[in-house]
C-alpha cells in the first residue's frame, strides 16, 4: 500500500530515529564491554574512549533534538519543548519572513521572471504522472483541496468574481479579438467558421420557410394570388436560396465566400485600428459585465470549477482520464512547445502575482500567522517534526560518531604525552 506524502515523511523519520537510538544503545554496550576488558589489551582503551565520548555526544544531541519538540523524558526542564511553547512567536516570525522575502512586489516580479510557469503547466498537463509522483506535488494538491473546502464558498466566489471583473474592465478586448481573428485568418483556421455560418444560414432558412412564404404571399398582387403564381414564386425563391447556400458551401472559390472573407478581414482590421469599432466593443463589454445574469452565471461556473479542482486534487488519476484528460494533455502540449504563448501567459501571471502581492500581501501574511496560531501545539510539533525529523536524526548519528572520534583523539594525545 502506497503511503501519502505526510505518512511517508513520518515513516522515514521514525525509521531514522530507530537507527540513531540503536547506535546510541550500541555505543553503551561497547562501553561496558570495553570497560570490562580494558586491562587486557591497549586497543580496548581506544574502544572505551570512543564509546564513552560517543555516548556523551549522542545523548547531548538527543537532548537537543528532543528539546525542540517536547520535554525530554517528560521533565519540564526550562527552555525545552521550544516549538510548542513558542508557537505564536514562530507563527509571527514565519509570517514576517514570508512578507519580507516573498510578498514584496519587487521580489515577486524578480522571482516570476525567473520562472516559466506556462511551460511547467504544459509539462504537467501533457505528462501529469511525473508531477504527481513527487511529495511536493502530492502535498500541494492536498493543500489546494483543503483550502478550497475550508474557505467560505460565497465569499471566495464573490472575491474571485470581483477580481475577474476588475481585470476585465481594465482589459481592452477589441484589439485582442482583432489580433486573434487576424491570426486565425492567416492560418486559415477561419474556414470552418465560414462553413458554420453558411450551414447556420441554411438552418435558419429551413426553420423560417413559412415566414418567407407568408411574406411573399402578402407582397404579391391580386393577379399573382388569383393565378397561384405567388406559391410558385415562393418555391422558386426558397429553392434559389437553398441552391445558393449549397454552392457556397461546396465551392471554395465562390464569389459570395470571397465577400464573407473580405468582411472578416475588414472586421479584424477595424477591431484593431478603428476607434469607433473599438468603442462599440468596449460598450458592449461594459453592458455585459453590468448584467446581473452574468453574475448568476459566473456563480454557477465558479462552483463547478471549485468542485472540479477539489476532485482533481483529491483524485488526480480519475480527473485526468477520458476526453477531459486528453483535452488537457493537448493543451499542455501547446503550452510546452509554443514560446510565444508561454511569453503571454507568463507575462499575465507575473502581473497578476505582483498585483496580488501589492493588494493582498498583508492579508496573506495574516492568514498564515492566524492559521498557525490556531493549530494546537501538538499539531505544530508533529508537522514540523515529520518534515525535518529525518535530518534531525542524522544530527544525532553524526553527534555520536563525532563524539567518538573526539574521544579517540583525546585518548591518543593522552597516551602520546
Beta strands, then each sheet from edge to edge (+ up, - down):
end
